[in-house]
Amino acid sequence: MKVTGETSTVDAHKLAAYVDRWVGYVAARVRPNDVDDVLQTVRETVLSRAADYDPALGEPGAWVFGIVRVTVRAARRGEAVEYARRGGHEVDDTTPAAGADAGDPLAFLVEHRDVVEWARLVAAAATPFEWRVIVTFAKTEGTSADVAKELGTQPSTVRAARARVAALTRTAMTALMARDDDAPVTLERCVPADGGYADLLPYRSADEGDSADALGISRPAFRTRRAMLRRLEMLLHEVSPTAVRAA
């Protein structure tokens, strides 16, 4: 809404032309299949709200960027909700893994890790073996058994690796949304509830034996989960160096 009472010197279509300035920003933050839709939404919003633009408050490109940023945030939230609904962290041995075109974020990592921020973060955080698992899933669109055969390992090992990358993915996406919303980037906020990692938060600095007993898991399982929790914490600090550690 205008606050100075001045009349805009830029017509609606000229304002909409400034959207092209931010194509790269949008492409770096949403899935490739969503870029055109997000840009179209921005253009429609700019056209419908052109009368609100006040030159006294800044140049047109900056005003348009405010709309771009809000629209991108909404798209990213929708992406995260869709991912959670799909339960992408789980793989059924009898069902082929979905390819990137079907919206599988793990397959998407392989093709777009240099474009989307969360994909780049997860690709860097994954171990070499975990990355081979994800690449093989994406290339073959096979089951855990198919990927295990390709890599010379067990299906259970493949499922565990894929689940770890899924935890990295969900943590990265949640942390980026928190950062962009100027909310605290914390383990409590960002670590997924599934996988048992969130359950470890009160115990990550406690005695291994007592903690394992309290959680009802074996000591090796506790060590494995705690090591993964530390990896998730390192990822959070890549997103925000001032990330607040869990209590």
C-alpha positions in Angstrom: 0.0 0.0 0.0 1.3 3.5 -0.8 2.2 5.7 2.1 3.3 8.9 0.3 0.2 9.5 -1.9 2.3 9.9 -5.0 1.2 8.4 -8.3 3.2 5.6 -9.9 5.2 6.7 -12.9 5.6 3.1 -14.1 2.7 1.3 -15.7 1.7 -2.3 -14.8 3.3 -3.9 -17.8 6.6 -2.1 -17.4 6.6 -3.2 -13.8 6.0 -6.8 -14.9 9.0 -6.6 -17.2 11.2 -6.3 -14.1 10.3 -9.9 -13.2 12.8 -11.1 -15.8 15.6 -9.6 -13.7 14.9 -12.3 -11.1 14.6 -15.4 -13.3 18.0 -16.7 -12.0 17.0 -16.2 -8.4 13.8 -18.2 -8.9 15.6 -21.0 -10.9 18.1 -21.4 -8.0 15.4 -21.9 -5.4 12.6 -24.0 -6.8 12.3 -27.2 -8.9 12.9 -26.7 -12.6 9.3 -27.8 -13.4 8.0 -25.1 -11.1 10.0 -22.1 -12.4 7.6 -21.1 -15.1 4.6 -21.4 -12.8 6.3 -19.3 -10.1 7.3 -16.6 -12.6 3.8 -16.5 -14.0 2.4 -16.1 -10.5 4.8 -13.3 -9.8 3.8 -11.5 -13.1 0.1 -11.8 -12.3 0.7 -10.5 -8.8 2.7 -7.6 -10.1 0.0 -6.7 -12.6 -2.8 -6.9 -10.1 -0.9 -4.9 -7.5 0.8 -2.3 -9.8 -1.3 0.5 -8.3 0.4 -0.2 -4.9 3.8 0.6 -6.2 5.2 3.9 -4.9 8.4 5.2 -6.5 9.2 7.1 -3.3 9.8 3.8 -1.6 12.4 2.4 -4.0 13.2 1.4 -7.5 10.7 -0.9 -9.4 13.1 -3.9 -9.5 13.3 -3.9 -5.7 9.6 -3.7 -5.3 9.1 -6.6 -7.7 11.7 -8.6 -5.9 9.7 -8.4 -2.7 6.8 -10.1 -4.6 9.3 -12.7 -6.0 10.7 -13.5 -2.6 7.2 -14.1 -1.1 6.1 -16.2 -4.0 9.3 -18.4 -3.9 8.8 -18.9 -0.2 5.2 -20.2 -0.8 6.5 -22.5 -3.6 9.2 -23.9 -1.3 6.7 -24.6 1.5 4.4 -26.4 -1.0 7.3 -28.5 -2.2 8.2 -29.5 1.4 4.6 -30.3 2.1 4.3 -32.4 -1.0 7.5 -34.3 -0.2 6.3 -35.0 3.4 3.0 -36.2 2.0 4.7 -38.6 -0.5 6.9 -40.0 2.3 9.9 -39.9 0.0 12.2 -41.2 2.7 10.7 -44.7 2.3 11.3 -47.1 -0.5 9.3 -50.3 -1.1 11.4 -53.1 -2.5 8.6 -54.1 -4.8 8.1 -50.6 -6.2 10.5 -48.8 -8.5 11.9 -45.5 -7.2 10.2 -42.6 -8.8 12.3 -40.6 -11.3 13.0 -36.8 -11.1 10.0 -36.1 -13.4 7.7 -37.8 -10.8 8.9 -35.4 -8.1 11.2 -37.7 -6.2 13.6 -35.3 -4.4 16.4 -37.9 -4.1 16.5 -38.5 -7.9 16.1 -34.8 -8.4 19.4 -34.3 -6.4 21.4 -36.1 -9.1 20.2 -33.9 -11.9 20.0 -30.5 -10.2 22.5 -30.4 -7.4 24.2 -27.4 -8.9 21.0 -25.4 -9.3 18.9 -25.7 -6.2 20.4 -24.7 -2.9 19.0 -27.6 -0.8 20.2 -30.1 -3.4 23.7 -28.7 -3.4 23.8 -28.9 0.4 22.6 -32.5 0.5 25.0 -33.6 -2.2 27.9 -32.1 -0.2 26.7 -33.7 3.0 26.2 -37.2 1.7 29.0 -39.7 1.9 30.5 -41.2 -1.4 28.6 -44.5 -0.9 25.3 -42.7 -0.1 25.7 -40.6 -3.3 26.4 -43.8 -5.4 23.2 -45.2 -4.0 21.2 -42.1 -5.0 22.8 -41.9 -8.4 22.1 -45.6 -9.1 18.5 -45.2 -8.0 18.1 -42.2 -10.4 19.8 -43.8 -13.3 18.1 -47.2 -13.1 14.8 -46.3 -11.5 15.2 -49.7 -9.9 14.2 -51.2 -6.5 16.5 -51.5 -3.5 17.3 -55.0 -4.6 18.2 -53.8 -8.1 20.5 -51.1 -6.7 22.0 -53.5 -4.2 22.9 -55.9 -7.0 24.4 -53.1 -9.0 26.6 -52.0 -6.1 27.4 -55.4 -4.7 25.8 -54.9 -1.4 22.6 -55.8 0.6 19.1 -54.2 0.0 19.0 -53.3 3.7 22.2 -51.3 3.3 20.8 -49.5 0.3 17.6 -48.7 2.1 19.5 -47.3 5.1 21.7 -45.1 2.9 18.7 -43.8 1.1 17.0 -43.0 4.4 20.0 -41.1 5.6 20.0 -39.0 2.4 16.3 -38.4 2.9 17.0 -37.2 6.4 19.6 -34.8 5.1 17.2 -33.6 2.4 14.3 -32.9 4.8 16.6 -31.2 7.3 18.1 -29.0 4.6 14.8 -28.0 3.1 13.3 -27.1 6.6 16.4 -25.2 7.6 16.4 -23.1 4.4 12.8 -22.2 4.9 13.4 -21.3 8.5 16.4 -19.1 7.5 14.4 -17.4 4.7 11.6 -16.7 7.1 14.0 -15.2 9.6 13.2 -18.0 12.1 15.7 -19.7 14.3 17.6 -22.5 12.6 17.7 -25.2 15.3 17.9 -28.9 15.5 14.6 -29.1 17.3 12.9 -27.2 14.4 14.7 -28.8 11.5 15.5 -32.5 12.3 12.8 -34.8 11.0 10.8 -36.7 13.6 11.2 -40.0 11.7 14.4 -42.0 11.8 14.8 -41.7 15.5 17.1 -38.6 15.2 14.8 -36.2 17.0 14.4 -38.7 19.9 18.2 -38.4 20.4 18.2 -34.7 20.9 18.1 -34.8 24.8 20.8 -37.5 24.8 23.3 -36.5 22.2 25.9 -35.5 24.9 24.8 -38.1 27.5 26.3 -41.4 28.5 25.9 -43.9 25.6 24.8 -46.9 27.7 22.2 -44.9 29.8 20.9 -43.2 26.7 20.5 -46.4 24.7 18.7 -48.0 27.6 16.4 -44.9 27.9 15.5 -45.0 24.3 15.2 -48.8 24.2 17.8 -49.3 21.4 21.2 -51.1 21.3 24.4 -49.2 21.8 25.5 -49.6 18.2 22.2 -48.2 17.0 22.6 -45.3 19.4 26.1 -44.6 18.1 24.9 -44.7 14.5 22.0 -42.4 15.1 24.1 -40.0 17.2 26.7 -39.8 14.4 24.0 -39.0 11.9 22.6 -36.3 14.2 26.0 -34.7 14.2 26.0 -34.7 10.4 22.6 -33.0 10.5 23.9 -30.4 12.9 26.9 -29.7 10.6 24.4 -29.3 7.7 22.5 -26.7 9.7 25.6 -24.7 10.3 26.2 -24.7 6.5 22.7 -23.1 6.1 23.2 -20.7 9.0 26.6 -20.3 10.7 24.8 -18.8 13.7 22.4 -21.8 13.9 21.2 -22.4 17.5 22.3 -25.7 18.9 19.8 -27.9 20.6 19.7 -27.7 24.4 
